């Protein structure tokens, strides 16, 4: 194939991808309130419960599970993982917190109140993020698939192939259940996918471009958007990023008609 044919093929592929994204609604945002966030927190998982944020952080030798005051950003409770593990996403289920690790194919279950480890469990592939509805737990692994877990055994019971107009959506990362949809950060982008869990179809995108200038951080290539939490009682949506100094409460702005 000649260089020009390669270029033409690449341009056609780019145009097709752009057309796919153009067909899916893209929501903007409005910042409602800004809260402090610990800049040592390499955020991997985040959820809101009973007035507090619960956060898991990554990096081998510095991975933690934390309970954090929303208004102050103060860490009021913390569990340090063994140094060999790279912590990933977390979710609550009943009186437990469930946490993944990145490449060890090993998860941890903690007591919600004490953060005391209760047991471990195993899974295949990488672990990236967790969220839940009232009956199931959902897990991402960096691919375009979400795995459905049994909340009691934590065994995989189903998979969801996530697509945007038929195209796989890769690098699905941090997850949050919001009003019957799964919100998913797409790693290394400023976008959150809104996913219908019944079909895996992306029903909309949330574009958070301009929310925070990562060029002000020491490692902007890695300190990216990652962290979604939802307060269902007060309908509040929170987002942050790895080592960001701020956590944002945002409201979605409807796409232009």
C-alpha positions as CSV (number, residue, x, y, z in Angstrom):
1,X,0.0,0.0,0.0
2,X,1.4,3.4,-0.9
3,X,1.9,6.2,1.6
4,X,-1.0,8.2,0.1
5,X,-3.3,5.2,0.3
6,X,-2.3,4.7,3.9
7,X,-3.0,8.4,4.6
8,X,-6.4,8.2,2.8
9,X,-7.4,5.1,4.8
10,X,-6.4,6.8,8.1
11,X,-8.4,9.9,7.2
12,X,-11.5,7.8,6.3
13,X,-11.2,6.0,9.7
14,X,-10.8,9.4,11.5
15,X,-13.9,10.7,9.7
16,X,-15.9,7.6,10.5
17,X,-14.9,7.9,14.2
18,X,-15.9,11.6,14.3
19,X,-19.2,10.8,12.7
20,X,-19.9,8.1,15.4
21,X,-19.2,10.5,18.2
22,X,-21.2,13.3,16.5
23,X,-24.3,11.0,16.5
24,X,-24.2,10.6,20.3
25,X,-25.4,13.5,22.5
26,X,-22.6,15.4,24.2
27,X,-23.4,17.1,27.5
28,X,-21.6,20.0,29.0
29,X,-21.2,20.9,32.6
30,X,-21.6,23.7,35.1
31,X,-19.5,23.8,38.3
32,X,-21.8,24.0,41.3
33,X,-19.2,23.9,44.1
34,X,-15.5,23.2,44.6
35,X,-14.1,21.2,47.5
36,X,-10.5,20.6,48.5
37,X,-8.9,17.2,47.5
38,X,-5.7,15.7,48.9
39,X,-2.9,16.1,46.3
40,X,-1.2,12.9,47.5
41,X,-4.3,10.9,46.5
42,X,-3.7,9.0,43.2
43,X,-7.4,8.5,42.9
44,X,-8.6,5.1,41.5
45,X,-12.0,4.7,43.1
46,X,-14.6,7.0,44.7
47,X,-18.1,6.8,46.1
48,X,-20.3,8.9,48.4
49,X,-22.1,7.4,51.4
50,X,-23.8,9.0,54.5
51,X,-22.1,12.3,54.2
52,X,-18.6,11.1,53.4
53,X,-16.5,10.3,50.4
54,X,-14.8,6.9,50.3
55,X,-11.7,6.9,48.1
56,X,-9.1,4.3,47.0
57,X,-5.7,5.4,45.8
58,X,-3.1,3.7,43.7
59,X,0.6,3.4,43.3
60,X,2.5,0.4,44.7
61,X,3.7,1.2,48.2
62,X,1.2,4.1,48.6
63,X,-2.2,2.5,48.0
64,X,-4.9,3.2,50.5
65,X,-8.6,3.1,51.3
66,X,-9.9,6.4,52.9
67,X,-12.9,8.0,54.4
68,X,-12.9,11.7,53.7
69,X,-14.9,14.7,54.9
70,X,-16.5,16.3,51.8
71,X,-16.3,19.9,52.9
72,X,-12.8,19.9,54.2
73,X,-11.1,17.1,52.3
74,X,-9.8,15.8,55.6
75,X,-9.0,12.1,55.7
76,X,-10.7,10.8,58.9
77,X,-10.0,7.1,58.4
78,X,-7.4,5.3,56.4
79,X,-6.2,1.8,55.6
80,X,-2.8,1.3,54.0
81,X,-2.5,-1.7,51.7
82,X,0.5,-4.0,51.8
83,X,3.3,-2.3,49.8
84,X,3.3,-4.9,47.0
85,X,-0.2,-4.0,45.8
86,X,-1.4,-1.3,43.5
87,X,-4.9,-0.4,44.7
88,X,-7.7,0.2,42.3
89,X,-11.5,0.8,42.4
90,X,-13.8,0.4,45.4
91,X,-17.5,-0.1,46.0
92,X,-19.7,-0.5,49.1
93,X,-22.0,-3.5,49.6
94,X,-23.9,-3.8,52.8
95,X,-21.4,-3.5,55.7
96,X,-18.5,-4.1,53.4
97,X,-16.1,-2.2,51.2
98,X,-14.7,-4.2,48.2
99,X,-11.5,-3.1,46.5
100,X,-9.6,-4.3,43.4
101,X,-5.9,-4.4,42.6
102,X,-4.5,-3.5,39.2
103,X,-2.5,-6.6,38.0
104,X,-2.5,-9.0,40.9
105,X,-6.0,-10.5,40.0
106,X,-6.7,-10.2,43.7
107,X,-9.4,-8.2,45.5
108,X,-9.9,-7.3,49.2
109,X,-13.1,-7.1,51.3
110,X,-13.1,-4.8,54.3
111,X,-15.5,-4.1,57.2
112,X,-17.1,-0.7,56.4
113,X,-16.8,0.7,59.9
114,X,-13.3,-0.4,60.9
115,X,-11.6,-0.9,57.5
116,X,-10.4,-4.2,58.9
117,X,-9.7,-6.8,56.1
118,X,-12.2,-9.6,56.1
119,X,-11.2,-11.8,53.1
120,X,-9.8,-11.8,49.6
121,X,-11.2,-12.9,46.2
122,X,-9.7,-13.6,42.8
123,X,-10.6,-12.6,39.2
124,X,-9.0,-12.8,35.8
125,X,-7.3,-9.9,34.1
126,X,-6.7,-6.5,35.4
127,X,-8.9,-4.7,38.0
128,X,-9.8,-1.0,37.3
129,X,-13.1,0.1,38.9
130,X,-16.3,-0.9,40.6
131,X,-19.8,0.3,41.0
132,X,-23.2,-1.2,41.9
133,X,-26.9,-1.1,41.6
134,X,-29.3,-2.7,44.2
135,X,-28.7,-6.2,42.9
136,X,-25.3,-6.4,41.1
137,X,-21.7,-5.1,41.1
138,X,-20.1,-3.9,37.9
139,X,-16.4,-4.0,37.2
140,X,-14.2,-2.5,34.6
141,X,-10.8,-3.8,33.5
142,X,-9.5,-1.2,31.0
143,X,-11.2,-2.8,28.0
144,X,-14.6,-2.1,26.3
145,X,-16.2,-4.8,28.5
146,X,-17.8,-4.4,31.9
147,X,-18.1,-7.5,34.1
148,X,-21.1,-8.2,36.3
149,X,-20.3,-9.7,39.7
150,X,-22.4,-11.6,42.2
151,X,-22.3,-9.4,45.3
152,X,-22.0,-12.3,47.7
153,X,-19.5,-14.6,45.9
154,X,-17.9,-11.8,43.7
155,X,-17.8,-14.3,40.8
156,X,-18.4,-13.0,37.3
157,X,-22.0,-13.8,36.2
158,X,-22.2,-11.8,32.9
159,X,-20.4,-9.3,30.7
160,X,-21.6,-6.1,29.0
161,X,-20.0,-5.0,25.8
162,X,-19.9,-1.2,25.7
163,X,-20.3,0.4,22.3
164,X,-20.9,3.8,20.9
165,X,-23.1,3.3,17.7
166,X,-21.6,-0.1,17.3
167,X,-18.0,0.8,18.0
168,X,-16.3,-0.6,21.1
169,X,-15.4,2.0,23.8
170,X,-12.0,1.1,25.1
171,X,-10.2,2.1,28.3
172,X,-13.3,2.2,30.5
173,X,-12.1,3.2,34.0
174,X,-13.7,4.6,37.1
175,X,-17.4,3.8,37.3
176,X,-20.5,5.2,39.1
177,X,-24.2,4.2,39.1
178,X,-26.3,7.3,38.4
179,X,-30.1,7.1,37.9
180,X,-30.1,3.8,36.2
181,X,-27.0,4.4,34.1
182,X,-23.4,3.6,34.5
183,X,-21.1,6.6,34.2
184,X,-17.6,5.6,33.1
185,X,-14.4,7.7,32.8
186,X,-12.5,6.9,29.6
187,X,-8.9,6.8,30.7
188,X,-6.6,9.6,29.4
189,X,-9.6,11.6,28.1
190,X,-11.8,14.4,29.5
191,X,-14.9,12.4,28.7
192,X,-17.4,10.3,30.8
193,X,-19.6,7.8,29.0
194,X,-23.2,7.3,30.0
195,X,-23.9,3.6,29.5
196,X,-27.2,1.8,29.4
197,X,-26.4,-1.4,31.5
198,X,-29.1,-3.4,29.7
199,X,-27.6,-2.9,26.3
200,X,-24.1,-1.6,26.8
201,X,-24.9,1.3,24.5
202,X,-23.5,4.7,25.2
203,X,-26.5,7.0,25.5
204,X,-24.5,10.2,25.9
205,X,-21.1,11.7,26.6
206,X,-20.1,14.2,29.3
207,X,-17.3,16.5,28.1
208,X,-15.3,17.9,31.0
209,X,-12.7,19.7,28.9
210,X,-11.5,22.8,30.8
211,X,-12.6,21.6,34.2
212,X,-9.1,21.6,35.5
213,X,-5.7,22.4,33.9
214,X,-3.6,19.3,34.5
215,X,-0.6,21.1,33.1
216,X,-0.3,22.8,36.5
217,X,0.5,19.3,38.1
218,X,3.9,17.6,38.4
219,X,2.9,14.7,36.1
220,X,0.1,15.9,33.8
221,X,0.4,12.8,31.6
222,X,-0.7,10.6,34.5
223,X,-2.6,12.9,36.8
224,X,-5.7,12.7,34.7
225,X,-9.5,12.9,35.3
226,X,-10.5,9.8,37.3
227,X,-13.1,9.7,40.1
228,X,-16.9,9.9,40.0
229,X,-19.2,9.9,43.0
230,X,-23.0,10.4,43.2
231,X,-25.1,11.5,46.2
232,X,-28.5,10.1,45.2
233,X,-30.4,11.7,48.1
234,X,-29.4,15.2,47.1
235,X,-28.8,14.5,43.4
236,X,-25.2,15.7,43.6
237,X,-22.5,14.6,41.1
238,X,-18.8,14.8,42.1
239,X,-15.7,14.4,39.9
240,X,-12.0,14.7,40.5
241,X,-8.7,13.4,39.2
242,X,-5.5,11.8,40.3
243,X,-3.6,14.1,42.6
244,X,-5.9,17.0,41.8
245,X,-6.1,19.7,44.5
246,X,-9.9,20.1,43.9
247,X,-13.0,17.9,43.8
248,X,-15.9,19.4,41.8
249,X,-19.6,19.2,42.2
250,X,-21.0,19.6,38.7
251,X,-24.4,19.8,37.0
252,X,-24.9,18.6,33.5
253,X,-25.8,21.0,30.7
254,X,-28.1,19.7,28.0
255,X,-26.6,19.3,24.5
256,X,-27.6,22.1,22.0
257,X,-30.7,21.3,20.0
